[in-house]
Amino acid sequence: MQTVTSVATSAVLTSEPSSSSSKARVRLAYLLSRYPAISHTFLLNEIRTLRDLNFDIAIASINSCDRPRSVLGGIERTEEEATFYVKRAGVWRALWAFADALVRRPLGLLRGLLFVIRLGGAGIRFFYLIEALMVGQWMRERGLSHLHAHFGVAVSTVAMIAARTFPVSVSFTIHGPDEFYDVRKYYLAQKIETASFVFCIGAFARSQLMMLSPANQWNKLLVSPLGVDPRKFNPQRRRKTGGGPVEIVCVGRLVSAKGQHVLMAAFRQLVREGRNVRLRLVGDGPDRINLERIAAQEELRGLVAFEGAVEADRVRCILENADIFALPSFAEGIPVALMEAMAMEVPCVSTAITGIPELVRSETDGILVAPADEDQLAASLARLIDDPDLRERLGRAGRRRVAENFNLHRNVEKLAEMYRCRL
């Protein structure tokens, strides 16, 4: 039976970015840690959608793309060719940037150096200053006056130093949760003070920054949710009939924070109970070896598939055939992988942590369980396995939730207006 979406939801799904031809062109620079990156396609989507809204965005990336140019798709290859790669530019470009700052902006260089010393000064932070000089020089060559950095980790430290050294303003998008675990290491309080404004991907992220800043700076902290394109993640699903296996999919890096070991333990329970299930892990990372060792045990052999890191089109194909999506993370911002699965009408089980409840309302749009509780996870998965009607109901509700609140085009339009009001 083909799924049917309500007329009201269909209107949301097909919404296009509003015409921006009458609005002034906005020019700014984005500084990213790695671009393009297979696990951060949301950055590519945000940048391209902003460009459709009359934004002129130049990209600098600290690190090179995570794949060879020969395997990139056409859009990513175009982005890679236009991106300034800081580390790839090499020693001579670094020396040139330092000499240029020494001649052209000696006071700015001194301010940047003193600021780095106040931060801690030693070792790697000096390299952050050099990278900031390279970024500042690149911006000056292009006549850019505002720098935006995604994530509150090292890349935004470089952006902060650039803003203390050059006559440019700076802003950040804070995702969490990594930077919240060591706020001193990542200088979050100083970043809030330096920034013209800070985008937070959800209320949880904003609350963490509010703890680190005085109340008179809270007006800088703006909630700007991420999103996915529900036209691209558009299910053509038919309800399964017959006795085939129920396929559980997890998309995420194979690292301890994503909870795949807990998922494997819960999956083993389902197998021992005699349920006809398969598990597909999409992603790669340091935990893969141990997870493969568990999957090779006799009772699980042949029931767990490892897809590795795959492109977005392949993820959509995998979700098209999924019955359940599981993401039992210990630490998250608001996962785009969950949004993609929900948009594909795949019923989701995740954990009631950090920003996830802002996306998934338990028993309404999906099911949330306690982190690290393999028994509760197994029980929730069993409910969905045993109840196709529940899977269908939660799947449809999840797609409505994404369409109404985590729609890429709508949310980037709001992001564009926030930029226009503050630049």
C-alpha positions in Angstrom: 0.0 0.0 0.0 1.5 3.3 -1.1 1.9 5.8 1.7 -0.1 9.0 1.4 0.9 12.4 2.7 -1.6 15.0 3.8 -2.3 18.0 1.5 -1.0 20.3 4.3 2.2 18.4 4.6 2.7 18.3 0.8 2.6 22.0 0.7 5.5 22.1 3.2 7.4 19.5 1.4 7.4 21.3 -2.0 8.2 24.7 -0.6 10.9 26.5 -2.5 13.3 29.2 -1.4 11.5 32.5 -1.8 12.7 34.9 -4.5 15.6 37.0 -3.3 16.4 38.9 -6.5 15.2 42.2 -4.9 17.5 41.8 -1.9 21.0 43.1 -1.8 23.8 40.5 -2.4 25.5 39.4 0.9 29.2 38.6 0.7 30.9 36.6 3.4 33.6 33.9 4.0 33.0 30.5 5.5 35.9 28.8 7.4 35.5 25.0 7.7 37.6 22.3 9.1 37.3 20.0 6.1 35.3 20.7 2.9 33.7 19.0 1.2 33.4 16.1 3.6 31.3 12.9 3.2 29.9 13.1 6.7 29.1 16.9 6.5 26.9 17.2 3.4 24.7 19.5 5.4 27.4 22.2 5.0 27.4 21.8 1.3 23.6 22.0 1.3 23.6 25.1 3.5 26.1 26.9 1.4 24.5 26.1 -2.0 21.0 27.1 -0.7 22.4 30.4 0.6 23.9 31.1 -2.8 20.5 30.5 -4.3 19.3 33.2 -1.9 21.7 35.8 -3.4 24.7 35.1 -1.0 28.2 35.3 -2.3 30.1 32.8 -0.1 33.8 32.1 -0.5 35.1 29.0 1.3 38.3 28.4 3.2 39.0 25.0 4.6 41.8 24.2 7.1 42.2 20.6 5.8 41.9 19.1 2.3 38.8 17.2 1.2 38.4 13.7 2.6 38.5 12.1 -0.8 40.6 12.4 -4.0 39.2 14.8 -6.5 38.8 11.9 -9.0 36.0 10.3 -7.0 34.1 13.5 -6.2 30.7 14.2 -7.8 30.4 17.2 -10.1 29.0 19.6 -7.4 31.7 18.6 -4.9 34.4 18.8 -7.5 33.3 22.4 -8.3 33.4 23.3 -4.6 36.8 21.7 -4.1 38.3 23.6 -7.0 37.0 26.9 -5.6 38.0 26.3 -2.0 41.2 27.8 -0.4 42.9 25.1 1.5 45.0 26.5 4.3 47.3 23.6 5.1 47.6 22.7 1.5 48.9 26.2 0.7 52.1 25.2 2.4 55.0 26.8 4.2 55.8 29.5 1.7 52.2 30.8 1.8 52.4 30.8 5.6 55.7 32.8 5.6 54.2 35.2 3.0 51.1 35.7 5.2 53.3 36.4 8.3 55.6 38.8 6.4 52.6 40.6 4.8 51.0 41.1 8.2 54.3 42.3 9.7 54.5 45.0 6.9 50.9 45.9 6.4 49.3 45.3 9.8 52.0 45.3 12.5 49.6 46.4 15.2 47.1 43.8 14.2 49.8 41.1 14.2 50.8 42.2 17.7 47.2 42.1 18.9 46.8 38.6 17.5 50.0 37.5 19.1 49.1 38.9 22.5 45.7 37.4 22.3 47.2 33.9 21.5 49.5 34.3 24.5 46.6 35.1 26.7 44.8 32.0 25.4 47.8 29.8 26.4 50.3 30.8 23.7 52.5 27.7 23.5 52.8 25.0 20.9 49.9 24.4 18.5 48.2 27.7 19.3 51.0 29.5 17.5 50.0 27.5 14.4 46.5 28.7 14.9 47.8 32.3 14.6 49.7 31.4 11.4 46.5 29.8 10.0 44.5 32.9 11.0 47.0 35.1 9.2 46.6 33.0 6.1 42.8 33.2 6.3 42.9 37.0 7.0 45.2 37.6 4.0 42.9 35.5 1.8 39.9 37.5 2.9 41.6 40.8 2.3 42.5 39.7 -1.2 38.8 39.1 -1.9 37.5 42.2 -0.1 35.6 40.1 2.5 34.8 41.6 5.9 32.8 38.8 7.7 34.0 35.3 8.6 31.7 32.5 9.7 32.9 29.2 11.1 31.0 26.0 11.7 31.6 24.0 14.9 33.0 25.4 18.2 36.3 23.4 18.0 39.7 24.3 16.6 38.5 25.8 13.3 36.5 28.5 15.1 39.6 29.2 17.3 41.4 30.1 14.1 38.4 32.3 13.1 38.4 34.0 16.5 42.1 34.8 16.2 41.6 36.2 12.7 38.9 38.5 14.0 41.3 39.7 16.7 44.1 40.4 14.2 42.3 41.8 11.1 39.4 44.3 10.7 36.8 41.6 10.2 33.8 40.5 12.1 33.2 36.8 13.0 30.3 34.5 13.8 29.9 30.8 14.5 27.5 27.9 14.3 27.7 25.7 17.4 26.6 22.1 17.0 27.9 20.3 20.1 28.4 18.2 22.0 32.2 17.9 21.7 33.0 21.5 22.5 30.8 21.4 25.6 32.9 18.7 27.2 36.0 20.9 27.4 34.9 24.6 27.2 38.3 25.9 28.3 40.1 23.9 25.6 37.8 25.4 22.9 37.6 28.9 24.5 33.8 29.1 24.1 33.4 32.0 26.5 36.0 34.0 24.5 34.4 33.0 21.2 31.0 34.3 22.4 32.6 37.6 23.5 34.4 38.0 20.1 31.5 37.0 17.9 29.0 39.4 16.4 26.4 36.6 16.8 26.4 32.8 17.3 24.0 30.4 15.6 23.0 27.4 17.8 21.5 24.4 16.1 19.0 23.9 18.8 17.8 25.0 22.2 20.1 22.6 24.0 23.2 24.0 22.3 22.0 27.6 23.1 21.5 26.6 26.8 25.1 25.4 27.0 26.4 28.7 25.7 24.1 30.6 28.0 25.9 28.9 31.0 29.2 30.2 29.7 28.3 33.9 29.0 26.8 36.8 31.0 23.1 37.5 30.4 23.8 40.7 28.5 25.4 38.6 25.7 22.5 36.1 25.3 21.0 38.2 22.6 23.9 37.1 20.4 22.8 33.4 20.7 20.3 32.6 18.0 18.7 29.2 17.3 19.1 28.1 13.7 18.2 24.5 13.2 19.7 22.4 10.5 17.5 20.6 8.0 17.2 18.2 5.1 15.5 18.5 1.7 12.3 16.4 2.0 12.0 16.5 -1.8 15.3 14.7 -2.1 14.7 12.4 0.8 11.3 11.4 -0.6 10.1 7.9 0.1 8.7 5.7 -2.6 8.0 3.0 0.0 5.6 0.1 -0.1 4.6 -1.7 3.0 6.3 -5.0 3.2 4.3 -8.2 3.0 5.4 -11.8 3.6 7.9 -13.1 6.0 11.2 -11.4 4.9 13.6 -10.2 7.5 13.1 -6.8 9.2 16.1 -4.6 8.3 17.5 -2.3 11.0 19.8 0.5 9.7 22.2 2.7 11.7 24.0 5.6 9.9 26.9 7.2 11.7 30.7 7.1 12.3 31.8 3.8 14.0 32.9 5.5 17.2 32.0 4.9 20.8 29.8 8.0 21.0 27.4 6.6 18.5 26.5 3.6 20.6 26.9 0.9 18.0 28.2 -1.6 20.6 25.0 -1.1 22.5 23.0 -1.6 19.3 24.9 -4.9 18.6 24.1 -6.1 22.1 20.4 -5.3 21.6 20.5 -6.9 18.2 21.9 -10.1 19.7 19.0 -10.2 22.1 16.5 -10.0 19.1 18.3 -12.8 17.3 18.3 -15.0 20.5 14.5 -14.4 20.8 14.1 -15.8 17.3 13.2 -12.7 15.4 14.0 -12.5 11.7 16.2 -9.4 11.6 19.2 -8.0 9.8 21.4 -5.1 10.8 23.1 -2.7 8.4 25.8 -0.4 9.8 26.6 2.6 7.5 29.8 4.5 8.3 33.4 3.9 9.2 35.7 4.6 12.1 38.0 3.1 14.7 35.3 0.9 16.3 34.8 -1.1 13.0 37.3 -3.8 13.9 35.7 -4.6 17.2 32.2 -4.5 15.7 33.2 -6.8 12.9 34.7 -9.2 15.5 31.4 -9.3 17.3 29.4 -9.7 14.1 31.6 -12.7 13.2 30.5 -14.7 16.2 28.4 -17.7 15.3 25.0 -16.5 16.3 25.3 -13.2 14.3 27.3 -14.4 11.3 25.7 -13.3 8.1 23.2 -11.0 9.9 25.2 -7.8 10.1 26.4 -5.9 7.0 29.1 -3.2 7.1 28.6 -0.6 4.3 31.5 1.7 5.2 31.3 5.4 4.5 29.0 6.1 1.6 27.8 9.0 -0.5 24.4 10.6 0.2 22.7 9.0 -2.8 23.7 5.5 -1.5 22.4 6.5 2.0 19.0 7.3 0.4 19.0 3.9 -1.3 19.7 2.1 2.0 17.0 4.0 3.8 14.6 3.2 1.0 14.8 -0.5 2.0 15.1 0.0 5.8 12.3 -1.0 8.1 13.7 0.7 11.3 16.4 3.3 11.9 18.4 3.0 15.2 20.9 5.6 16.5 21.6 4.8 20.2 24.1 7.7 20.7 25.7 8.8 23.9 26.5 12.3 22.6 24.9 14.2 19.7 23.9 17.7 18.6 20.7 17.1 16.5 21.7 14.4 14.1 21.1 15.0 10.4 21.2 11.3 9.9 18.0 11.0 12.0 16.3 13.8 10.0 17.1 11.9 6.8 15.6 8.7 8.0 12.5 10.4 9.3 12.1 12.2 6.0 12.2 8.8 4.3 9.4 7.6 6.7 11.6 5.1 8.4 10.5 4.8 12.1 13.4 5.8 14.4 14.7 4.7 17.7 17.2 6.9 19.4 18.3 8.2 22.8 16.8 10.9 25.0 20.0 13.0 25.2 21.1 16.5 24.4 19.3 17.9 21.4 17.7 14.7 20.1 14.3 15.3 21.9 14.0 18.6 20.0 13.8 16.5 16.8 12.1 13.2 18.0 9.2 13.4 20.4 9.0 9.9 21.9 5.9 7.9 21.0 4.9 10.7 18.6 7.6 10.9 15.9 9.7 8.0 17.0 10.9 6.2 20.1 13.5 7.5 22.6 15.3 5.3 25.1 17.8 5.8 27.8 21.4 5.8 26.6 23.5 2.7 27.1 20.4 0.6 28.1 20.6 -2.3 25.7 17.5 -4.0 27.2 15.3 -1.0 26.7 16.7 -0.6 23.2 16.0 -4.2 22.4 12.5 -3.9 23.8 11.8 -0.8 21.7 13.1 -2.4 18.5 11.1 -5.5 19.3 7.9 -3.4 19.5 8.5 -2.0 16.0 9.5 -5.4 14.6 6.3 -7.0 15.9 3.9 -4.1 15.0 4.0 -3.0 11.3 1.2 -0.6 11.9 3.2 1.2 14.6 6.1 1.4 12.2 3.9 3.0 9.5 2.4 5.5 11.9 5.7 6.6 13.4 7.3 6.8 10.0 4.6 9.1 8.6 4.7 11.3 11.7 8.5 11.5 11.5 8.3 12.8 7.9 5.7 15.4 8.9 8.0 16.5 11.8 10.9 17.0 9.5 8.9 18.7 6.8 7.4 21.2 9.3 10.4 21.9 11.5 13.6 20.7 9.9 13.0 21.6 6.2 16.4 22.6 4.7 15.0 25.4 2.4 12.7 26.9 5.1 15.5 26.9 7.7 18.1 28.3 5.4 15.7 31.1 4.4 15.4 31.9 8.1 19.2 31.7 8.4 19.6 34.1 5.5 17.3 36.6 7.1 19.3 36.4 10.4 22.5 37.1 8.4 20.9 40.1 6.6 19.6 41.6 9.9 23.1 41.4 11.5 25.6 42.0 8.8 
